[in-house]
Amino acid sequence: MIILEIVIETLFSDIIWGSIKRIGSGVRWLILNRKYSYKEIYKQEWNGRVGVLTICIIAAGFLFFNF
């Protein structure tokens, strides 16, 4: 049972972090479109942090405009 938990945890953490990294690299690609291609930006650092920041800004916008 522990092995199954480890596999599921690893799978979900990789999927979630990969999605956040793709969001961050997409945002960075929109900003740095003329300097780098998407593949070059995806290989660089800070994509995950930019993705988390983007998700936080979107969530704060929803909360701000709904209340």
All heavy atoms as TSV, in Angstrom:
chain	resi	resn	atom	element	x	y	z
A	1	MET	N	N	0.812	-1.196	0.000
A	1	MET	CA	C	0.000	0.000	0.000
A	1	MET	C	C	0.854	1.259	0.000
A	1	MET	O	O	0.480	2.245	-0.603
A	1	MET	CB	C	-0.932	-0.037	1.216
A	1	MET	CG	C	-2.085	0.871	1.074
A	1	MET	SD	S	-3.062	0.393	-0.335
A	1	MET	CE	C	-4.587	1.068	0.075
A	2	ILE	N	N	1.976	1.199	0.679
A	2	ILE	CA	C	2.857	2.365	0.745
A	2	ILE	C	C	3.442	2.657	-0.635
A	2	ILE	O	O	3.577	3.826	-1.016
A	2	ILE	CB	C	3.977	2.142	1.792
A	2	ILE	CG1	C	3.361	2.076	3.186
A	2	ILE	CG2	C	5.022	3.229	1.704
A	2	ILE	CD1	C	4.343	1.743	4.263
A	3	ILE	N	N	3.746	1.612	-1.383
A	3	ILE	CA	C	4.296	1.810	-2.721
A	3	ILE	C	C	3.273	2.507	-3.609
A	3	ILE	O	O	3.621	3.410	-4.377
A	3	ILE	CB	C	4.728	0.456	-3.326
A	3	ILE	CG1	C	5.887	-0.122	-2.521
A	3	ILE	CG2	C	5.129	0.615	-4.782
A	3	ILE	CD1	C	6.259	-1.526	-2.900
A	4	LEU	N	N	2.019	2.122	-3.492
A	4	LEU	CA	C	0.966	2.760	-4.278
A	4	LEU	C	C	0.836	4.242	-3.913
A	4	LEU	O	O	0.665	5.085	-4.790
A	4	LEU	CB	C	-0.365	2.041	-4.062
A	4	LEU	CG	C	-1.547	2.542	-4.879
A	4	LEU	CD1	C	-1.267	2.338	-6.368
A	4	LEU	CD2	C	-2.800	1.812	-4.477
A	5	GLU	N	N	0.924	4.554	-2.631
A	5	GLU	CA	C	0.866	5.958	-2.202
A	5	GLU	C	C	2.024	6.762	-2.763
A	5	GLU	O	O	1.841	7.902	-3.212
A	5	GLU	CB	C	0.882	6.036	-0.675
A	5	GLU	CG	C	-0.383	5.586	-0.013
A	5	GLU	CD	C	-0.284	5.662	1.500
A	5	GLU	OE1	O	0.659	6.301	2.007
A	5	GLU	OE2	O	-1.152	5.094	2.164
A	6	ILE	N	N	3.207	6.180	-2.763
A	6	ILE	CA	C	4.381	6.876	-3.286
A	6	ILE	C	C	4.231	7.121	-4.782
A	6	ILE	O	O	4.529	8.207	-5.278
A	6	ILE	CB	C	5.667	6.075	-2.980
A	6	ILE	CG1	C	5.925	6.059	-1.475
A	6	ILE	CG2	C	6.866	6.656	-3.732
A	6	ILE	CD1	C	7.029	5.136	-1.042
A	7	VAL	N	N	3.735	6.122	-5.504
A	7	VAL	CA	C	3.545	6.265	-6.953
A	7	VAL	C	C	2.510	7.347	-7.251
A	7	VAL	O	O	2.722	8.212	-8.108
A	7	VAL	CB	C	3.134	4.919	-7.582
A	7	VAL	CG1	C	2.679	5.096	-9.017
A	7	VAL	CG2	C	4.272	3.925	-7.513
A	8	ILE	N	N	1.392	7.329	-6.552
A	8	ILE	CA	C	0.335	8.323	-6.777
A	8	ILE	C	C	0.830	9.720	-6.400
A	8	ILE	O	O	0.593	10.685	-7.125
A	8	ILE	CB	C	-0.937	7.949	-5.993
A	8	ILE	CG1	C	-1.574	6.706	-6.620
A	8	ILE	CG2	C	-1.931	9.103	-5.981
A	8	ILE	CD1	C	-2.732	6.151	-5.840
A	9	GLU	N	N	1.531	9.832	-5.286
A	9	GLU	CA	C	2.051	11.133	-4.866
A	9	GLU	C	C	3.052	11.677	-5.881
A	9	GLU	O	O	2.999	12.859	-6.255
A	9	GLU	CB	C	2.731	11.003	-3.501
A	9	GLU	CG	C	3.335	12.280	-2.994
A	9	GLU	CD	C	4.045	12.081	-1.663
A	9	GLU	OE1	O	3.825	11.066	-0.993
A	9	GLU	OE2	O	4.838	12.966	-1.305
A	10	THR	N	N	3.941	10.854	-6.353
A	10	THR	CA	C	4.932	11.285	-7.342
A	10	THR	C	C	4.257	11.675	-8.638
A	10	THR	O	O	4.601	12.692	-9.251
A	10	THR	CB	C	5.946	10.155	-7.597
A	10	THR	OG1	O	6.529	9.773	-6.360
A	10	THR	CG2	C	7.023	10.599	-8.548
A	11	LEU	N	N	3.279	10.883	-9.054
A	11	LEU	CA	C	2.570	11.167	-10.295
A	11	LEU	C	C	1.853	12.501	-10.225
A	11	LEU	O	O	1.971	13.323	-11.139
A	11	LEU	CB	C	1.561	10.047	-10.558
A	11	LEU	CG	C	1.501	9.512	-11.979
A	11	LEU	CD1	C	0.875	8.155	-11.979
A	11	LEU	CD2	C	0.813	10.432	-12.901
A	12	PHE	N	N	1.113	12.737	-9.158
A	12	PHE	CA	C	0.372	13.987	-9.028
A	12	PHE	C	C	1.303	15.183	-8.856
A	12	PHE	O	O	1.044	16.248	-9.411
A	12	PHE	CB	C	-0.624	13.926	-7.877
A	12	PHE	CG	C	-1.892	13.216	-8.229
A	12	PHE	CD1	C	-2.289	12.092	-7.538
A	12	PHE	CD2	C	-2.688	13.654	-9.268
A	12	PHE	CE1	C	-3.445	11.426	-7.868
A	12	PHE	CE2	C	-3.852	13.001	-9.616
A	12	PHE	CZ	C	-4.227	11.876	-8.906
A	13	SER	N	N	2.377	15.014	-8.100
A	13	SER	CA	C	3.288	16.147	-7.927
A	13	SER	C	C	3.967	16.496	-9.243
A	13	SER	O	O	4.166	17.675	-9.541
A	13	SER	CB	C	4.326	15.850	-6.844
A	13	SER	OG	O	5.208	14.822	-7.259
A	14	ASP	N	N	4.320	15.497	-10.032
A	14	ASP	CA	C	4.917	15.773	-11.344
A	14	ASP	C	C	3.912	16.417	-12.283
A	14	ASP	O	O	4.256	17.337	-13.027
A	14	ASP	CB	C	5.465	14.499	-11.976
A	14	ASP	CG	C	6.707	13.980	-11.279
A	14	ASP	OD1	O	7.310	14.761	-10.511
A	14	ASP	OD2	O	7.066	12.811	-11.494
A	15	ILE	N	N	2.682	15.965	-12.255
A	15	ILE	CA	C	1.646	16.535	-13.133
A	15	ILE	C	C	1.342	17.976	-12.729
A	15	ILE	O	O	1.278	18.867	-13.572
A	15	ILE	CB	C	0.372	15.671	-13.106
A	15	ILE	CG1	C	0.629	14.349	-13.816
A	15	ILE	CG2	C	-0.800	16.406	-13.750
A	15	ILE	CD1	C	-0.499	13.348	-13.678
A	16	ILE	N	N	1.171	18.212	-11.450
A	16	ILE	CA	C	0.834	19.559	-10.975
A	16	ILE	C	C	1.999	20.515	-11.223
A	16	ILE	O	O	1.811	21.607	-11.752
A	16	ILE	CB	C	0.447	19.533	-9.482
A	16	ILE	CG1	C	-0.891	18.825	-9.323
A	16	ILE	CG2	C	0.374	20.942	-8.913
A	16	ILE	CD1	C	-1.280	18.552	-7.894
A	17	TRP	N	N	3.224	20.095	-10.870
A	17	TRP	CA	C	4.365	20.988	-11.063
A	17	TRP	C	C	4.630	21.209	-12.550
A	17	TRP	O	O	4.985	22.314	-12.968
A	17	TRP	CB	C	5.606	20.447	-10.373
A	17	TRP	CG	C	6.743	21.403	-10.451
A	17	TRP	CD1	C	7.889	21.248	-11.142
A	17	TRP	CD2	C	6.824	22.695	-9.842
A	17	TRP	NE1	N	8.687	22.355	-10.994
A	17	TRP	CE2	C	8.064	23.253	-10.201
A	17	TRP	CE3	C	5.966	23.426	-9.024
A	17	TRP	CZ2	C	8.467	24.506	-9.780
A	17	TRP	CZ3	C	6.373	24.679	-8.603
A	17	TRP	CH2	C	7.607	25.209	-8.979
A	18	GLY	N	N	4.440	20.194	-13.370
A	18	GLY	CA	C	4.604	20.351	-14.810
A	18	GLY	C	C	3.605	21.334	-15.392
A	18	GLY	O	O	3.940	22.139	-16.265
A	19	SER	N	N	2.366	21.284	-14.893
A	19	SER	CA	C	1.338	22.215	-15.363
A	19	SER	C	C	1.669	23.647	-14.952
A	19	SER	O	O	1.525	24.574	-15.746
A	19	SER	CB	C	-0.027	21.838	-14.805
A	19	SER	OG	O	-0.387	20.547	-15.238
A	20	ILE	N	N	2.123	23.816	-13.725
A	20	ILE	CA	C	2.493	25.152	-13.250
A	20	ILE	C	C	3.678	25.682	-14.049
A	20	ILE	O	O	3.721	26.853	-14.432
A	20	ILE	CB	C	2.790	25.119	-11.738
A	20	ILE	CG1	C	1.498	24.885	-10.964
A	20	ILE	CG2	C	3.469	26.398	-11.275
A	20	ILE	CD1	C	1.699	24.649	-9.490
A	21	LYS	N	N	4.623	24.802	-14.344
A	21	LYS	CA	C	5.795	25.213	-15.116
A	21	LYS	C	C	5.393	25.607	-16.536
A	21	LYS	O	O	5.907	26.564	-17.090
A	21	LYS	CB	C	6.813	24.073	-15.146
A	21	LYS	CG	C	8.120	24.444	-15.756
A	21	LYS	CD	C	9.116	23.317	-15.638
A	21	LYS	CE	C	10.411	23.691	-16.332
A	21	LYS	NZ	N	11.392	22.621	-16.274
A	22	ARG	N	N	4.431	24.896	-17.120
A	22	ARG	CA	C	3.962	25.244	-18.464
A	22	ARG	C	C	3.226	26.588	-18.469
A	22	ARG	O	O	3.359	27.377	-19.406
A	22	ARG	CB	C	3.062	24.156	-19.019
A	22	ARG	CG	C	3.808	22.922	-19.397
A	22	ARG	CD	C	2.875	21.849	-19.926
A	22	ARG	NE	N	3.509	20.568	-19.914
A	22	ARG	CZ	C	4.166	20.054	-20.945
A	22	ARG	NH1	N	4.247	20.733	-22.052
A	22	ARG	NH2	N	4.721	18.875	-20.862
A	23	ILE	N	N	2.454	26.849	-17.426
A	23	ILE	CA	C	1.769	28.140	-17.321
A	23	ILE	C	C	2.802	29.266	-17.231
A	23	ILE	O	O	2.698	30.284	-17.919
A	23	ILE	CB	C	0.823	28.165	-16.104
A	23	ILE	CG1	C	-0.364	27.236	-16.343
A	23	ILE	CG2	C	0.340	29.588	-15.802
A	23	ILE	CD1	C	-1.216	27.005	-15.115
A	24	GLY	N	N	3.806	29.076	-16.383
A	24	GLY	CA	C	4.848	30.090	-16.234
A	24	GLY	C	C	5.643	30.299	-17.506
A	24	GLY	O	O	5.955	31.427	-17.889
A	25	SER	N	N	5.956	29.217	-18.192
A	25	SER	CA	C	6.707	29.377	-19.440
A	25	SER	C	C	5.842	30.011	-20.520
A	25	SER	O	O	6.347	30.756	-21.363
A	25	SER	CB	C	7.271	28.034	-19.912
A	25	SER	OG	O	6.250	27.106	-20.148
A	26	GLY	N	N	4.537	29.768	-20.494
A	26	GLY	CA	C	3.635	30.430	-21.438
A	26	GLY	C	C	3.568	31.925	-21.208
A	26	GLY	O	O	3.596	32.714	-22.157
A	27	VAL	N	N	3.516	32.322	-19.947
A	27	VAL	CA	C	3.491	33.750	-19.619
A	27	VAL	C	C	4.812	34.397	-20.015
A	27	VAL	O	O	4.839	35.479	-20.608
A	27	VAL	CB	C	3.205	33.949	-18.113
A	27	VAL	CG1	C	3.429	35.387	-17.692
A	27	VAL	CG2	C	1.784	33.512	-17.779
A	28	ARG	N	N	5.910	33.719	-19.702
A	28	ARG	CA	C	7.220	34.269	-20.073
A	28	ARG	C	C	7.380	34.328	-21.586
A	28	ARG	O	O	8.016	35.234	-22.108
A	28	ARG	CB	C	8.332	33.431	-19.454
A	28	ARG	CG	C	8.398	33.611	-17.955
A	28	ARG	CD	C	9.565	32.900	-17.357
A	28	ARG	NE	N	10.789	33.554	-17.791
A	28	ARG	CZ	C	11.934	32.901	-17.976
A	28	ARG	NH1	N	12.007	31.613	-17.783
A	28	ARG	NH2	N	13.004	33.554	-18.359
A	29	TRP	N	N	6.808	33.362	-22.317
A	29	TRP	CA	C	6.900	33.368	-23.775
A	29	TRP	C	C	6.143	34.559	-24.358
A	29	TRP	O	O	6.589	35.155	-25.333
A	29	TRP	CB	C	6.359	32.062	-24.346
A	29	TRP	CG	C	6.401	32.019	-25.836
A	29	TRP	CD1	C	7.498	31.836	-26.616
A	29	TRP	CD2	C	5.293	32.175	-26.712
A	29	TRP	NE1	N	7.134	31.859	-27.937
A	29	TRP	CE2	C	5.787	32.073	-28.031
A	29	TRP	CE3	C	3.941	32.392	-26.516
A	29	TRP	CZ2	C	4.965	32.185	-29.128
A	29	TRP	CZ3	C	3.130	32.496	-27.620
A	29	TRP	CH2	C	3.638	32.389	-28.907
A	30	LEU	N	N	5.011	34.896	-23.753
A	30	LEU	CA	C	4.275	36.068	-24.219
A	30	LEU	C	C	5.097	37.347	-24.055
A	30	LEU	O	O	5.012	38.267	-24.867
A	30	LEU	CB	C	2.951	36.212	-23.462
A	30	LEU	CG	C	1.884	35.176	-23.794
A	30	LEU	CD1	C	0.706	35.335	-22.845
A	30	LEU	CD2	C	1.442	35.318	-25.229
A	31	ILE	N	N	5.888	37.414	-22.997
A	31	ILE	CA	C	6.688	38.599	-22.731
A	31	ILE	C	C	7.992	38.585	-23.543
A	31	ILE	O	O	8.395	39.593	-24.105
A	31	ILE	CB	C	6.992	38.713	-21.224
A	31	ILE	CG1	C	5.686	38.924	-20.457
A	31	ILE	CG2	C	7.969	39.837	-20.940
A	31	ILE	CD1	C	5.815	38.789	-18.970
A	32	LEU	N	N	8.642	37.434	-23.631
A	32	LEU	CA	C	9.954	37.327	-24.276
A	32	LEU	C	C	9.871	36.705	-25.674
A	32	LEU	O	O	10.822	36.056	-26.118
A	32	LEU	CB	C	10.891	36.469	-23.416
A	32	LEU	CG	C	11.156	36.949	-22.000
A	32	LEU	CD1	C	11.920	35.896	-21.221
A	32	LEU	CD2	C	11.919	38.245	-22.027
A	33	ASN	N	N	8.790	36.898	-26.372
A	33	ASN	CA	C	8.535	36.217	-27.638
A	33	ASN	C	C	9.610	36.477	-28.684
A	33	ASN	O	O	10.004	35.589	-29.414
A	33	ASN	CB	C	7.166	36.632	-28.171
A	33	ASN	CG	C	6.732	35.812	-29.354
A	33	ASN	OD1	O	7.319	34.793	-29.669
A	33	ASN	ND2	N	5.688	36.260	-30.004
A	34	ARG	N	N	10.096	37.666	-28.764
A	34	ARG	CA	C	11.044	38.007	-29.825
A	34	ARG	C	C	12.472	37.555	-29.508
A	34	ARG	O	O	13.281	37.397	-30.405
A	34	ARG	CB	C	11.025	39.501	-30.074
A	34	ARG	CG	C	9.678	39.932	-30.605
A	34	ARG	CD	C	9.662	41.359	-30.978
A	34	ARG	NE	N	8.297	41.698	-31.416
A	34	ARG	CZ	C	7.897	42.894	-31.679
A	34	ARG	NH1	N	8.730	43.899	-31.554
A	34	ARG	NH2	N	6.665	43.120	-32.074
A	35	LYS	N	N	12.778	37.361	-28.237
A	35	LYS	CA	C	14.146	36.986	-27.871
A	35	LYS	C	C	14.380	35.480	-27.917
A	35	LYS	O	O	15.439	35.038	-28.338
A	35	LYS	CB	C	14.467	37.494	-26.464
A	35	LYS	CG	C	14.565	38.990	-26.357
A	35	LYS	CD	C	14.972	39.377	-24.964
A	35	LYS	CE	C	15.075	40.882	-24.840
A	35	LYS	NZ	N	15.481	41.275	-23.495
A	36	TYR	N	N	13.412	34.692	-27.448
A	36	TYR	CA	C	13.599	33.252	-27.304
A	36	TYR	C	C	12.406	32.499	-27.874
A	36	TYR	O	O	11.293	33.012	-27.902
A	36	TYR	CB	C	13.732	32.853	-25.822
A	36	TYR	CG	C	14.842	33.541	-25.093
A	36	TYR	CD1	C	14.573	34.558	-24.187
A	36	TYR	CD2	C	16.152	33.169	-25.288
A	36	TYR	CE1	C	15.587	35.190	-23.500
A	36	TYR	CE2	C	17.185	33.798	-24.612
A	36	TYR	CZ	C	16.897	34.799	-23.715
A	36	TYR	OH	O	17.894	35.420	-23.036
A	37	SER	N	N	12.632	31.250	-28.245
A	37	SER	CA	C	11.517	30.392	-28.643
A	37	SER	C	C	10.919	29.759	-27.386
A	37	SER	O	O	11.492	29.828	-26.294
A	37	SER	CB	C	11.996	29.307	-29.607
A	37	SER	OG	O	12.838	28.390	-28.929
A	38	TYR	N	N	9.774	29.104	-27.537
A	38	TYR	CA	C	9.113	28.497	-26.385
A	38	TYR	C	C	9.976	27.385	-25.788
A	38	TYR	O	O	10.055	27.239	-24.576
A	38	TYR	CB	C	7.741	27.951	-26.784
A	38	TYR	CG	C	7.003	27.323	-25.635
A	38	TYR	CD1	C	6.377	28.112	-24.693
A	38	TYR	CD2	C	6.970	25.947	-25.471
A	38	TYR	CE1	C	5.718	27.548	-23.608
A	38	TYR	CE2	C	6.317	25.370	-24.406
A	38	TYR	CZ	C	5.692	26.176	-23.474
A	38	TYR	OH	O	5.056	25.611	-22.406
A	39	LYS	N	N	10.637	26.603	-26.627
A	39	LYS	CA	C	11.487	25.518	-26.126
A	39	LYS	C	C	12.638	26.042	-25.289
A	39	LYS	O	O	12.994	25.453	-24.273
A	39	LYS	CB	C	12.027	24.695	-27.297
A	39	LYS	CG	C	10.991	23.832	-27.949
A	39	LYS	CD	C	11.604	23.004	-29.052
A	39	LYS	CE	C	10.550	22.153	-29.719
A	39	LYS	NZ	N	11.118	21.329	-30.788
A	40	GLU	N	N	13.229	27.158	-25.712
A	40	GLU	CA	C	14.325	27.747	-24.950
A	40	GLU	C	C	13.832	28.285	-23.606
A	40	GLU	O	O	14.495	28.130	-22.585
A	40	GLU	CB	C	14.983	28.870	-25.740
A	40	GLU	CG	C	15.731	28.401	-26.962
A	40	GLU	CD	C	16.229	29.537	-27.820
A	40	GLU	OE1	O	15.669	30.658	-27.736
A	40	GLU	OE2	O	17.167	29.301	-28.585
A	41	ILE	N	N	12.671	28.900	-23.613
A	41	ILE	CA	C	12.115	29.440	-22.372
A	41	ILE	C	C	11.732	28.316	-21.423
A	41	ILE	O	O	11.944	28.402	-20.221
A	41	ILE	CB	C	10.910	30.354	-22.671
A	41	ILE	CG1	C	11.386	31.620	-23.367
A	41	ILE	CG2	C	10.152	30.707	-21.400
A	41	ILE	CD1	C	10.287	32.521	-23.832
A	42	TYR	N	N	11.189	27.216	-21.943
A	42	TYR	CA	C	10.765	26.092	-21.094
A	42	TYR	C	C	11.963	25.457	-20.385
A	42	TYR	O	O	11.824	24.948	-19.279
A	42	TYR	CB	C	10.017	25.059	-21.928
A	42	TYR	CG	C	9.376	23.985	-21.093
A	42	TYR	CD1	C	8.233	24.265	-20.343
A	42	TYR	CD2	C	9.896	22.708	-21.035
A	42	TYR	CE1	C	7.637	23.298	-19.569
A	42	TYR	CE2	C	9.313	21.734	-20.265
A	42	TYR	CZ	C	8.182	22.022	-19.534
A	42	TYR	OH	O	7.597	21.060	-18.761
A	43	LYS	N	N	13.133	25.514	-20.974
A	43	LYS	CA	C	14.329	24.933	-20.370
A	43	LYS	C	C	14.932	25.842	-19.304
A	43	LYS	O	O	15.721	25.390	-18.486
A	43	LYS	CB	C	15.376	24.649	-21.445
A	43	LYS	CG	C	14.974	23.543	-22.382
A	43	LYS	CD	C	16.022	23.342	-23.446
A	43	LYS	CE	C	15.569	22.302	-24.450
A	43	LYS	NZ	N	16.556	22.152	-25.540
A	44	GLN	N	N	14.584	27.111	-19.308
A	44	GLN	CA	C	15.155	28.058	-18.351
A	44	GLN	C	C	14.511	27.911	-16.974
A	44	GLN	O	O	13.473	27.273	-16.817
A	44	GLN	CB	C	14.966	29.489	-18.852
A	44	GLN	CG	C	15.727	29.793	-20.109
A	44	GLN	CD	C	15.421	31.172	-20.646
A	44	GLN	OE1	O	14.554	31.873	-20.144
A	44	GLN	NE2	N	16.147	31.566	-21.682
A	45	GLU	N	N	15.131	28.528	-15.993
A	45	GLU	CA	C	14.596	28.507	-14.630
A	45	GLU	C	C	13.506	29.559	-14.467
A	45	GLU	O	O	13.241	30.334	-15.363
A	45	GLU	CB	C	15.722	28.772	-13.638
A	45	GLU	CG	C	16.770	27.688	-13.637
A	45	GLU	CD	C	17.865	27.950	-12.636
A	45	GLU	OE1	O	17.710	28.840	-11.776
A	45	GLU	OE2	O	18.887	27.272	-12.724
A	46	TRP	N	N	12.877	29.587	-13.339
A	46	TRP	CA	C	11.864	30.546	-12.922
A	46	TRP	C	C	10.488	30.299	-13.526
A	46	TRP	O	O	9.557	31.039	-13.237
A	46	TRP	CB	C	12.286	31.995	-13.222
A	46	TRP	CG	C	13.326	32.492	-12.292
A	46	TRP	CD1	C	14.664	32.343	-12.434
A	46	TRP	CD2	C	13.131	33.165	-11.058
A	46	TRP	NE1	N	15.315	32.901	-11.385
A	46	TRP	CE2	C	14.391	33.419	-10.520
A	46	TRP	CE3	C	12.003	33.585	-10.376
A	46	TRP	CZ2	C	14.549	34.068	-9.316
A	46	TRP	CZ3	C	12.169	34.244	-9.180
A	46	TRP	CH2	C	13.428	34.473	-8.668
A	47	ASN	N	N	10.307	29.296	-14.370
A	47	ASN	CA	C	8.996	29.056	-14.957
A	47	ASN	C	C	7.975	28.644	-13.894
A	47	ASN	O	O	6.827	29.076	-13.931
A	47	ASN	CB	C	9.077	27.985	-16.043
A	47	ASN	CG	C	9.849	28.450	-17.244
A	47	ASN	OD1	O	9.840	29.615	-17.562
A	47	ASN	ND2	N	10.524	27.541	-17.897
A	48	GLY	N	N	8.390	27.818	-12.961
A	48	GLY	CA	C	7.483	27.393	-11.901
A	48	GLY	C	C	7.070	28.546	-11.003
A	48	GLY	O	O	5.907	28.679	-10.624
A	49	ARG	N	N	8.014	29.397	-10.686
A	49	ARG	CA	C	7.711	30.544	-9.825
A	49	ARG	C	C	6.788	31.532	-10.525
A	49	ARG	O	O	5.864	32.069	-9.914
A	49	ARG	CB	C	9.010	31.223	-9.419
A	49	ARG	CG	C	9.864	30.339	-8.541
A	49	ARG	CD	C	11.197	30.969	-8.228
A	49	ARG	NE	N	12.072	29.987	-7.614
A	49	ARG	CZ	C	13.240	29.623	-8.103
A	49	ARG	NH1	N	13.701	30.182	-9.194
A	49	ARG	NH2	N	13.961	28.712	-7.498
A	50	VAL	N	N	7.023	31.738	-11.799
A	50	VAL	CA	C	6.150	32.634	-12.562
A	50	VAL	C	C	4.755	32.024	-12.682
A	50	VAL	O	O	3.745	32.731	-12.600
A	50	VAL	CB	C	6.758	32.923	-13.960
A	50	VAL	CG1	C	5.793	33.684	-14.836
A	50	VAL	CG2	C	8.051	33.675	-13.821
A	51	GLY	N	N	4.681	30.700	-12.829
A	51	GLY	CA	C	3.388	30.029	-12.897
A	51	GLY	C	C	2.601	30.148	-11.602
A	51	GLY	O	O	1.397	30.416	-11.613
A	52	VAL	N	N	3.276	29.963	-10.469
A	52	VAL	CA	C	2.617	30.107	-9.171
A	52	VAL	C	C	2.142	31.545	-8.981
A	52	VAL	O	O	1.014	31.785	-8.526
A	52	VAL	CB	C	3.565	29.682	-8.026
A	52	VAL	CG1	C	3.007	30.078	-6.674
A	52	VAL	CG2	C	3.815	28.189	-8.074
A	53	LEU	N	N	2.971	32.507	-9.341
A	53	LEU	CA	C	2.593	33.917	-9.231
A	53	LEU	C	C	1.391	34.230	-10.123
A	53	LEU	O	O	0.468	34.942	-9.697
A	53	LEU	CB	C	3.778	34.810	-9.602
A	53	LEU	CG	C	3.550	36.311	-9.499
A	53	LEU	CD1	C	3.312	36.697	-8.043
A	53	LEU	CD2	C	4.740	37.054	-10.056
A	54	THR	N	N	1.362	33.681	-11.318
A	54	THR	CA	C	0.237	33.897	-12.230
A	54	THR	C	C	-1.053	33.323	-11.657
A	54	THR	O	O	-2.099	33.971	-11.691
A	54	THR	CB	C	0.535	33.258	-13.602
A	54	THR	OG1	O	1.751	33.803	-14.114
A	54	THR	CG2	C	-0.589	33.480	-14.575
A	55	ILE	N	N	-0.977	32.115	-11.116
A	55	ILE	CA	C	-2.161	31.490	-10.518
A	55	ILE	C	C	-2.641	32.306	-9.322
A	55	ILE	O	O	-3.848	32.506	-9.139
A	55	ILE	CB	C	-1.858	30.035	-10.126
A	55	ILE	CG1	C	-1.682	29.190	-11.392
A	55	ILE	CG2	C	-2.972	29.454	-9.261
A	55	ILE	CD1	C	-1.191	27.792	-11.141
A	56	CYS	N	N	-1.712	32.818	-8.506
A	56	CYS	CA	C	-2.099	33.641	-7.357
A	56	CYS	C	C	-2.757	34.944	-7.792
A	56	CYS	O	O	-3.746	35.372	-7.185
A	56	CYS	CB	C	-0.882	33.940	-6.485
A	56	CYS	SG	S	-0.274	32.515	-5.586
A	57	ILE	N	N	-2.241	35.556	-8.836
A	57	ILE	CA	C	-2.832	36.801	-9.329
A	57	ILE	C	C	-4.233	36.548	-9.879
A	57	ILE	O	O	-5.161	37.329	-9.620
A	57	ILE	CB	C	-1.914	37.446	-10.392
A	57	ILE	CG1	C	-0.673	38.004	-9.720
A	57	ILE	CG2	C	-2.642	38.536	-11.159
A	57	ILE	CD1	C	0.394	38.478	-10.686
A	58	ILE	N	N	-4.416	35.458	-10.605
A	58	ILE	CA	C	-5.737	35.133	-11.148
A	58	ILE	C	C	-6.721	34.837	-10.012
A	58	ILE	O	O	-7.860	35.309	-10.021
A	58	ILE	CB	C	-5.641	33.957	-12.127
A	58	ILE	CG1	C	-4.912	34.403	-13.395
A	58	ILE	CG2	C	-7.021	33.401	-12.469
A	58	ILE	CD1	C	-4.570	33.269	-14.343
A	59	ALA	N	N	-6.271	34.073	-9.005
A	59	ALA	CA	C	-7.145	33.764	-7.871
A	59	ALA	C	C	-7.501	35.026	-7.087
A	59	ALA	O	O	-8.660	35.205	-6.679
A	59	ALA	CB	C	-6.462	32.752	-6.950
A	60	ALA	N	N	-6.529	35.904	-6.889
A	60	ALA	CA	C	-6.814	37.161	-6.184
A	60	ALA	C	C	-7.778	38.027	-6.990
A	60	ALA	O	O	-8.653	38.683	-6.418
A	60	ALA	CB	C	-5.507	37.919	-5.928
A	61	GLY	N	N	-7.648	38.026	-8.298
A	61	GLY	CA	C	-8.582	38.782	-9.148
A	61	GLY	C	C	-9.989	38.258	-9.033
A	61	GLY	O	O	-10.946	39.025	-8.943
A	62	PHE	N	N	-10.142	36.926	-9.034
A	62	PHE	CA	C	-11.483	36.343	-8.864
A	62	PHE	C	C	-12.072	36.710	-7.524
A	62	PHE	O	O	-13.244	37.053	-7.397
A	62	PHE	CB	C	-11.442	34.818	-9.013
A	62	PHE	CG	C	-11.420	34.354	-10.430
A	62	PHE	CD1	C	-10.493	33.422	-10.854
A	62	PHE	CD2	C	-12.341	34.822	-11.356
A	62	PHE	CE1	C	-10.465	32.977	-12.143
A	62	PHE	CE2	C	-12.334	34.382	-12.666
A	62	PHE	CZ	C	-11.392	33.453	-13.063
A	63	LEU	N	N	-11.247	36.606	-6.467
A	63	LEU	CA	C	-11.745	36.937	-5.132
A	63	LEU	C	C	-12.102	38.423	-5.024
A	63	LEU	O	O	-13.101	38.787	-4.392
A	63	LEU	CB	C	-10.710	36.564	-4.070
A	63	LEU	CG	C	-10.511	35.075	-3.841
A	63	LEU	CD1	C	-9.338	34.859	-2.881
A	63	LEU	CD2	C	-11.773	34.447	-3.303
A	64	PHE	N	N	-11.291	39.273	-5.595
A	64	PHE	CA	C	-11.527	40.711	-5.523
A	64	PHE	C	C	-12.815	41.107	-6.255
A	64	PHE	O	O	-13.616	41.898	-5.740
A	64	PHE	CB	C	-10.332	41.462	-6.089
A	64	PHE	CG	C	-10.504	42.954	-6.078
A	64	PHE	CD1	C	-10.398	43.653	-4.885
A	64	PHE	CD2	C	-10.769	43.651	-7.246
A	64	PHE	CE1	C	-10.544	45.030	-4.866
A	64	PHE	CE2	C	-10.905	45.021	-7.231
A	64	PHE	CZ	C	-10.800	45.717	-6.034
A	65	PHE	N	N	-13.004	40.565	-7.439
A	65	PHE	CA	C	-14.161	40.980	-8.223
A	65	PHE	C	C	-15.449	40.256	-7.838
A	65	PHE	O	O	-16.535	40.718	-8.183
A	65	PHE	CB	C	-13.883	40.788	-9.721
A	65	PHE	CG	C	-12.895	41.784	-10.258
A	65	PHE	CD1	C	-11.680	41.379	-10.758
A	65	PHE	CD2	C	-13.179	43.143	-10.242
A	65	PHE	CE1	C	-10.764	42.281	-11.243
A	65	PHE	CE2	C	-12.267	44.072	-10.720
A	65	PHE	CZ	C	-11.070	43.638	-11.230
A	66	ASN	N	N	-15.363	39.157	-7.118
A	66	ASN	CA	C	-16.570	38.452	-6.684
A	66	ASN	C	C	-17.097	38.968	-5.340
A	66	ASN	O	O	-18.249	38.727	-5.006
A	66	ASN	CB	C	-16.316	36.943	-6.607
A	66	ASN	CG	C	-16.294	36.315	-7.965
A	66	ASN	OD1	O	-16.906	36.832	-8.905
A	66	ASN	ND2	N	-15.583	35.215	-8.089
A	67	PHE	N	N	-16.265	39.601	-4.563
A	67	PHE	CA	C	-16.736	40.081	-3.258
A	67	PHE	C	C	-16.872	41.544	-3.349
A	67	PHE	O	O	-16.958	42.466	-3.151
A	67	PHE	CB	C	-15.773	39.681	-2.140
A	67	PHE	CG	C	-15.783	38.216	-1.862
A	67	PHE	CD1	C	-14.666	37.435	-2.092
A	67	PHE	CD2	C	-16.924	37.604	-1.406
A	67	PHE	CE1	C	-14.670	36.094	-1.821
A	67	PHE	CE2	C	-16.941	36.244	-1.134
A	67	PHE	CZ	C	-15.799	35.494	-1.333
